[in-house]
Each structure stands twice: as structure tokens, then as C-alpha cells.
Amino acid sequence: MFNFRAILLILGFILFLYGFIALALFFTV
């Protein structure tokens, strides 16, 4: 069984990364 806290940390990091990229694209366009 996987570590649930590690999964949440990875998912949160991916969501943060996508949000940062979307914000950058929004400000460049």
C-alpha cells in the first residue's frame, strides 16, 4: 500500500505546477 501523505504531496505539487504554468501563459498572452 502506498503512502497516502506522499501521494497527496505529489498531487499537490502537480496541481501547483499546472497552476503556475497556466498563470504564466495567461500573463504572456
mmCIF entry with sequence, helices, sheets and N, C-alpha, C, O atoms, coordinates in Angstrom:
data_MODEL
# 
_entry.id   MODEL 
# 
_entity.id                         1 
_entity.type                       polymer 
_entity.pdbx_number_of_molecules   1 
# 
_entity_poly.entity_id                      1 
_entity_poly.type                           'polypeptide(L)' 
_entity_poly.nstd_linkage                   no 
_entity_poly.nstd_monomer                   no 
_entity_poly.pdbx_seq_one_letter_code       MFNFRAILLILGFILFLYGFIALALFFTV 
_entity_poly.pdbx_seq_one_letter_code_can   MFNFRAILLILGFILFLYGFIALALFFTV 
_entity_poly.pdbx_strand_id                 A 
# 
loop_
_entity_poly_seq.entity_id 
_entity_poly_seq.num 
_entity_poly_seq.mon_id 
_entity_poly_seq.hetero 
1 1  MET n 
1 2  PHE n 
1 3  ASN n 
1 4  PHE n 
1 5  ARG n 
1 6  ALA n 
1 7  ILE n 
1 8  LEU n 
1 9  LEU n 
1 10 ILE n 
1 11 LEU n 
1 12 GLY n 
1 13 PHE n 
1 14 ILE n 
1 15 LEU n 
1 16 PHE n 
1 17 LEU n 
1 18 TYR n 
1 19 GLY n 
1 20 PHE n 
1 21 ILE n 
1 22 ALA n 
1 23 LEU n 
1 24 ALA n 
1 25 LEU n 
1 26 PHE n 
1 27 PHE n 
1 28 THR n 
1 29 VAL n 
# 
_struct_asym.id          A 
_struct_asym.entity_id   1 
# 
_struct_conf.conf_type_id            HELX_P 
_struct_conf.id                      HELX_P1 
_struct_conf.pdbx_PDB_helix_id       AA1 
_struct_conf.beg_label_comp_id       PHE 
_struct_conf.beg_label_asym_id       A 
_struct_conf.beg_label_seq_id        4 
_struct_conf.pdbx_beg_PDB_ins_code   ? 
_struct_conf.end_label_comp_id       THR 
_struct_conf.end_label_asym_id       A 
_struct_conf.end_label_seq_id        28 
_struct_conf.pdbx_end_PDB_ins_code   ? 
_struct_conf.beg_auth_comp_id        PHE 
_struct_conf.beg_auth_asym_id        A 
_struct_conf.beg_auth_seq_id         4 
_struct_conf.end_auth_comp_id        THR 
_struct_conf.end_auth_asym_id        A 
_struct_conf.end_auth_seq_id         28 
_struct_conf.pdbx_PDB_helix_class    1 
_struct_conf.details                 ? 
_struct_conf.pdbx_PDB_helix_length   25 
# 
_struct_conf_type.id          HELX_P 
_struct_conf_type.criteria    ? 
_struct_conf_type.reference   ? 
# 
loop_
_atom_site.group_PDB 
_atom_site.id 
_atom_site.type_symbol 
_atom_site.label_atom_id 
_atom_site.label_alt_id 
_atom_site.label_comp_id 
_atom_site.label_asym_id 
_atom_site.label_entity_id 
_atom_site.label_seq_id 
_atom_site.pdbx_PDB_ins_code 
_atom_site.Cartn_x 
_atom_site.Cartn_y 
_atom_site.Cartn_z 
_atom_site.occupancy 
_atom_site.B_iso_or_equiv 
_atom_site.pdbx_formal_charge 
_atom_site.auth_seq_id 
_atom_site.auth_comp_id 
_atom_site.auth_asym_id 
_atom_site.auth_atom_id 
_atom_site.pdbx_PDB_model_num 
ATOM 1   N N  . MET A 1 1  ? 0.842  -1.195 0.000   1.00 0.00 ? 1  MET A N  1 
ATOM 2   C CA . MET A 1 1  ? 0.000  0.000  0.000   1.00 0.00 ? 1  MET A CA 1 
ATOM 3   C C  . MET A 1 1  ? 0.884  1.254  0.000   1.00 0.00 ? 1  MET A C  1 
ATOM 4   O O  . MET A 1 1  ? 1.881  1.340  0.717   1.00 0.00 ? 1  MET A O  1 
ATOM 5   N N  . PHE A 1 2  ? 0.485  2.211  -0.823  1.00 0.00 ? 2  PHE A N  1 
ATOM 6   C CA . PHE A 1 2  ? 1.271  3.434  -0.950  1.00 0.00 ? 2  PHE A CA 1 
ATOM 7   C C  . PHE A 1 2  ? 1.077  4.351  0.240   1.00 0.00 ? 2  PHE A C  1 
ATOM 8   O O  . PHE A 1 2  ? 0.096  4.247  0.977   1.00 0.00 ? 2  PHE A O  1 
ATOM 9   N N  . ASN A 1 3  ? 2.027  5.244  0.412   1.00 0.00 ? 3  ASN A N  1 
ATOM 10  C CA . ASN A 1 3  ? 1.931  6.234  1.478   1.00 0.00 ? 3  ASN A CA 1 
ATOM 11  C C  . ASN A 1 3  ? 0.984  7.334  1.024   1.00 0.00 ? 3  ASN A C  1 
ATOM 12  O O  . ASN A 1 3  ? 1.265  8.045  0.058   1.00 0.00 ? 3  ASN A O  1 
ATOM 13  N N  . PHE A 1 4  ? -0.148 7.474  1.728   1.00 0.00 ? 4  PHE A N  1 
ATOM 14  C CA . PHE A 1 4  ? -1.189 8.406  1.314   1.00 0.00 ? 4  PHE A CA 1 
ATOM 15  C C  . PHE A 1 4  ? -0.707 9.844  1.371   1.00 0.00 ? 4  PHE A C  1 
ATOM 16  O O  . PHE A 1 4  ? -1.078 10.665 0.532   1.00 0.00 ? 4  PHE A O  1 
ATOM 17  N N  . ARG A 1 5  ? 0.117  10.145 2.358   1.00 0.00 ? 5  ARG A N  1 
ATOM 18  C CA . ARG A 1 5  ? 0.627  11.513 2.508   1.00 0.00 ? 5  ARG A CA 1 
ATOM 19  C C  . ARG A 1 5  ? 1.557  11.869 1.346   1.00 0.00 ? 5  ARG A C  1 
ATOM 20  O O  . ARG A 1 5  ? 1.552  13.003 0.867   1.00 0.00 ? 5  ARG A O  1 
ATOM 21  N N  . ALA A 1 6  ? 2.352  10.897 0.896   1.00 0.00 ? 6  ALA A N  1 
ATOM 22  C CA . ALA A 1 6  ? 3.254  11.133 -0.238  1.00 0.00 ? 6  ALA A CA 1 
ATOM 23  C C  . ALA A 1 6  ? 2.456  11.372 -1.518  1.00 0.00 ? 6  ALA A C  1 
ATOM 24  O O  . ALA A 1 6  ? 2.819  12.222 -2.331  1.00 0.00 ? 6  ALA A O  1 
ATOM 25  N N  . ILE A 1 7  ? 1.371  10.620 -1.693  1.00 0.00 ? 7  ILE A N  1 
ATOM 26  C CA . ILE A 1 7  ? 0.517  10.792 -2.873  1.00 0.00 ? 7  ILE A CA 1 
ATOM 27  C C  . ILE A 1 7  ? -0.117 12.176 -2.870  1.00 0.00 ? 7  ILE A C  1 
ATOM 28  O O  . ILE A 1 7  ? -0.166 12.840 -3.906  1.00 0.00 ? 7  ILE A O  1 
ATOM 29  N N  . LEU A 1 8  ? -0.602 12.614 -1.712  1.00 0.00 ? 8  LEU A N  1 
ATOM 30  C CA . LEU A 1 8  ? -1.195 13.948 -1.609  1.00 0.00 ? 8  LEU A CA 1 
ATOM 31  C C  . LEU A 1 8  ? -0.160 15.028 -1.890  1.00 0.00 ? 8  LEU A C  1 
ATOM 32  O O  . LEU A 1 8  ? -0.467 16.042 -2.516  1.00 0.00 ? 8  LEU A O  1 
ATOM 33  N N  . LEU A 1 9  ? 1.058  14.809 -1.429  1.00 0.00 ? 9  LEU A N  1 
ATOM 34  C CA . LEU A 1 9  ? 2.132  15.780 -1.650  1.00 0.00 ? 9  LEU A CA 1 
ATOM 35  C C  . LEU A 1 9  ? 2.458  15.894 -3.138  1.00 0.00 ? 9  LEU A C  1 
ATOM 36  O O  . LEU A 1 9  ? 2.641  16.994 -3.659  1.00 0.00 ? 9  LEU A O  1 
ATOM 37  N N  . ILE A 1 10 ? 2.531  14.745 -3.818  1.00 0.00 ? 10 ILE A N  1 
ATOM 38  C CA . ILE A 1 10 ? 2.831  14.734 -5.256  1.00 0.00 ? 10 ILE A CA 1 
ATOM 39  C C  . ILE A 1 10 ? 1.688  15.363 -6.050  1.00 0.00 ? 10 ILE A C  1 
ATOM 40  O O  . ILE A 1 10 ? 1.928  16.148 -6.967  1.00 0.00 ? 10 ILE A O  1 
ATOM 41  N N  . LEU A 1 11 ? 0.447  15.022 -5.702  1.00 0.00 ? 11 LEU A N  1 
ATOM 42  C CA . LEU A 1 11 ? -0.704 15.604 -6.402  1.00 0.00 ? 11 LEU A CA 1 
ATOM 43  C C  . LEU A 1 11 ? -0.765 17.107 -6.190  1.00 0.00 ? 11 LEU A C  1 
ATOM 44  O O  . LEU A 1 11 ? -1.055 17.856 -7.123  1.00 0.00 ? 11 LEU A O  1 
ATOM 45  N N  . GLY A 1 12 ? -0.497 17.549 -4.980  1.00 0.00 ? 12 GLY A N  1 
ATOM 46  C CA . GLY A 1 12 ? -0.499 18.978 -4.681  1.00 0.00 ? 12 GLY A CA 1 
ATOM 47  C C  . GLY A 1 12 ? 0.583  19.702 -5.457  1.00 0.00 ? 12 GLY A C  1 
ATOM 48  O O  . GLY A 1 12 ? 0.367  20.815 -5.938  1.00 0.00 ? 12 GLY A O  1 
ATOM 49  N N  . PHE A 1 13 ? 1.754  19.075 -5.584  1.00 0.00 ? 13 PHE A N  1 
ATOM 50  C CA . PHE A 1 13 ? 2.860  19.681 -6.325  1.00 0.00 ? 13 PHE A CA 1 
ATOM 51  C C  . PHE A 1 13 ? 2.531  19.786 -7.811  1.00 0.00 ? 13 PHE A C  1 
ATOM 52  O O  . PHE A 1 13 ? 2.851  20.786 -8.454  1.00 0.00 ? 13 PHE A O  1 
ATOM 53  N N  . ILE A 1 14 ? 1.882  18.738 -8.360  1.00 0.00 ? 14 ILE A N  1 
ATOM 54  C CA . ILE A 1 14 ? 1.495  18.746 -9.773  1.00 0.00 ? 14 ILE A CA 1 
ATOM 55  C C  . ILE A 1 14 ? 0.436  19.818 -10.028 1.00 0.00 ? 14 ILE A C  1 
ATOM 56  O O  . ILE A 1 14 ? 0.504  20.530 -11.030 1.00 0.00 ? 14 ILE A O  1 
ATOM 57  N N  . LEU A 1 15 ? -0.540 19.937 -9.128  1.00 0.00 ? 15 LEU A N  1 
ATOM 58  C CA . LEU A 1 15 ? -1.570 20.967 -9.273  1.00 0.00 ? 15 LEU A CA 1 
ATOM 59  C C  . LEU A 1 15 ? -0.961 22.355 -9.187  1.00 0.00 ? 15 LEU A C  1 
ATOM 60  O O  . LEU A 1 15 ? -1.358 23.253 -9.929  1.00 0.00 ? 15 LEU A O  1 
ATOM 61  N N  . PHE A 1 16 ? -0.001 22.539 -8.287  1.00 0.00 ? 16 PHE A N  1 
ATOM 62  C CA . PHE A 1 16 ? 0.675  23.826 -8.148  1.00 0.00 ? 16 PHE A CA 1 
ATOM 63  C C  . PHE A 1 16 ? 1.457  24.156 -9.416  1.00 0.00 ? 16 PHE A C  1 
ATOM 64  O O  . PHE A 1 16 ? 1.477  25.302 -9.866  1.00 0.00 ? 16 PHE A O  1 
ATOM 65  N N  . LEU A 1 17 ? 2.106  23.128 -9.991  1.00 0.00 ? 17 LEU A N  1 
ATOM 66  C CA . LEU A 1 17 ? 2.890  23.325 -11.207 1.00 0.00 ? 17 LEU A CA 1 
ATOM 67  C C  . LEU A 1 17 ? 1.980  23.707 -12.373 1.00 0.00 ? 17 LEU A C  1 
ATOM 68  O O  . LEU A 1 17 ? 2.296  24.623 -13.132 1.00 0.00 ? 17 LEU A O  1 
ATOM 69  N N  . TYR A 1 18 ? 0.839  23.000 -12.520 1.00 0.00 ? 18 TYR A N  1 
ATOM 70  C CA . TYR A 1 18 ? -0.100 23.330 -13.588 1.00 0.00 ? 18 TYR A CA 1 
ATOM 71  C C  . TYR A 1 18 ? -0.681 24.723 -13.405 1.00 0.00 ? 18 TYR A C  1 
ATOM 72  O O  . TYR A 1 18 ? -0.869 25.450 -14.380 1.00 0.00 ? 18 TYR A O  1 
ATOM 73  N N  . GLY A 1 19 ? -0.968 25.100 -12.162 1.00 0.00 ? 19 GLY A N  1 
ATOM 74  C CA . GLY A 1 19 ? -1.499 26.429 -11.878 1.00 0.00 ? 19 GLY A CA 1 
ATOM 75  C C  . GLY A 1 19 ? -0.491 27.512 -12.217 1.00 0.00 ? 19 GLY A C  1 
ATOM 76  O O  . GLY A 1 19 ? -0.859 28.567 -12.734 1.00 0.00 ? 19 GLY A O  1 
ATOM 77  N N  . PHE A 1 20 ? 0.786  27.256 -11.928 1.00 0.00 ? 20 PHE A N  1 
ATOM 78  C CA . PHE A 1 20 ? 1.842  28.225 -12.221 1.00 0.00 ? 20 PHE A CA 1 
ATOM 79  C C  . PHE A 1 20 ? 2.021  28.396 -13.725 1.00 0.00 ? 20 PHE A C  1 
ATOM 80  O O  . PHE A 1 20 ? 2.205  29.513 -14.208 1.00 0.00 ? 20 PHE A O  1 
ATOM 81  N N  . ILE A 1 21 ? 1.966  27.281 -14.469 1.00 0.00 ? 21 ILE A N  1 
ATOM 82  C CA . ILE A 1 21 ? 2.097  27.331 -15.932 1.00 0.00 ? 21 ILE A CA 1 
ATOM 83  C C  . ILE A 1 21 ? 0.901  28.058 -16.546 1.00 0.00 ? 21 ILE A C  1 
ATOM 84  O O  . ILE A 1 21 ? 1.068  28.860 -17.464 1.00 0.00 ? 21 ILE A O  1 
ATOM 85  N N  . ALA A 1 22 ? -0.299 27.782 -16.046 1.00 0.00 ? 22 ALA A N  1 
ATOM 86  C CA . ALA A 1 22 ? -1.500 28.446 -16.557 1.00 0.00 ? 22 ALA A CA 1 
ATOM 87  C C  . ALA A 1 22 ? -1.434 29.944 -16.292 1.00 0.00 ? 22 ALA A C  1 
ATOM 88  O O  . ALA A 1 22 ? -1.830 30.747 -17.136 1.00 0.00 ? 22 ALA A O  1 
ATOM 89  N N  . LEU A 1 23 ? -0.933 30.316 -15.120 1.00 0.00 ? 23 LEU A N  1 
ATOM 90  C CA . LEU A 1 23 ? -0.802 31.730 -14.767 1.00 0.00 ? 23 LEU A CA 1 
ATOM 91  C C  . LEU A 1 23 ? 0.219  32.408 -15.678 1.00 0.00 ? 23 LEU A C  1 
ATOM 92  O O  . LEU A 1 23 ? -0.005 33.528 -16.137 1.00 0.00 ? 23 LEU A O  1 
ATOM 93  N N  . ALA A 1 24 ? 1.330  31.736 -15.938 1.00 0.00 ? 24 ALA A N  1 
ATOM 94  C CA . ALA A 1 24 ? 2.363  32.291 -16.817 1.00 0.00 ? 24 ALA A CA 1 
ATOM 95  C C  . ALA A 1 24 ? 1.830  32.470 -18.241 1.00 0.00 ? 24 ALA A C  1 
ATOM 96  O O  . ALA A 1 24 ? 2.077  33.495 -18.877 1.00 0.00 ? 24 ALA A O  1 
ATOM 97  N N  . LEU A 1 25 ? 1.101  31.472 -18.735 1.00 0.00 ? 25 LEU A N  1 
ATOM 98  C CA . LEU A 1 25 ? 0.523  31.575 -20.076 1.00 0.00 ? 25 LEU A CA 1 
ATOM 99  C C  . LEU A 1 25 ? -0.522 32.678 -20.140 1.00 0.00 ? 25 LEU A C  1 
ATOM 100 O O  . LEU A 1 25 ? -0.643 33.362 -21.156 1.00 0.00 ? 25 LEU A O  1 
ATOM 101 N N  . PHE A 1 26 ? -1.276 32.854 -19.065 1.00 0.00 ? 26 PHE A N  1 
ATOM 102 C CA . PHE A 1 26 ? -2.307 33.885 -19.022 1.00 0.00 ? 26 PHE A CA 1 
ATOM 103 C C  . PHE A 1 26 ? -1.693 35.278 -19.084 1.00 0.00 ? 26 PHE A C  1 
ATOM 104 O O  . PHE A 1 26 ? -2.250 36.182 -19.706 1.00 0.00 ? 26 PHE A O  1 
ATOM 105 N N  . PHE A 1 27 ? -0.544 35.445 -18.436 1.00 0.00 ? 27 PHE A N  1 
ATOM 106 C CA . PHE A 1 27 ? 0.087  36.766 -18.413 1.00 0.00 ? 27 PHE A CA 1 
ATOM 107 C C  . PHE A 1 27 ? 0.921  37.037 -19.667 1.00 0.00 ? 27 PHE A C  1 
ATOM 108 O O  . PHE A 1 27 ? 1.171  38.194 -20.005 1.00 0.00 ? 27 PHE A O  1 
ATOM 109 N N  . THR A 1 28 ? 1.355  35.973 -20.360 1.00 0.00 ? 28 THR A N  1 
ATOM 110 C CA . THR A 1 28 ? 2.137  36.187 -21.583 1.00 0.00 ? 28 THR A CA 1 
ATOM 111 C C  . THR A 1 28 ? 1.223  36.427 -22.781 1.00 0.00 ? 28 THR A C  1 
ATOM 112 O O  . THR A 1 28 ? 1.624  37.074 -23.748 1.00 0.00 ? 28 THR A O  1 
ATOM 113 N N  . VAL A 1 29 ? -0.001 35.912 -22.721 1.00 0.00 ? 29 VAL A N  1 
ATOM 114 C CA . VAL A 1 29 ? -0.976 36.108 -23.815 1.00 0.00 ? 29 VAL A CA 1 
ATOM 115 C C  . VAL A 1 29 ? -1.853 37.310 -23.528 1.00 0.00 ? 29 VAL A C  1 
ATOM 116 O O  . VAL A 1 29 ? -2.731 37.638 -24.326 1.00 0.00 ? 29 VAL A O  1 
# 
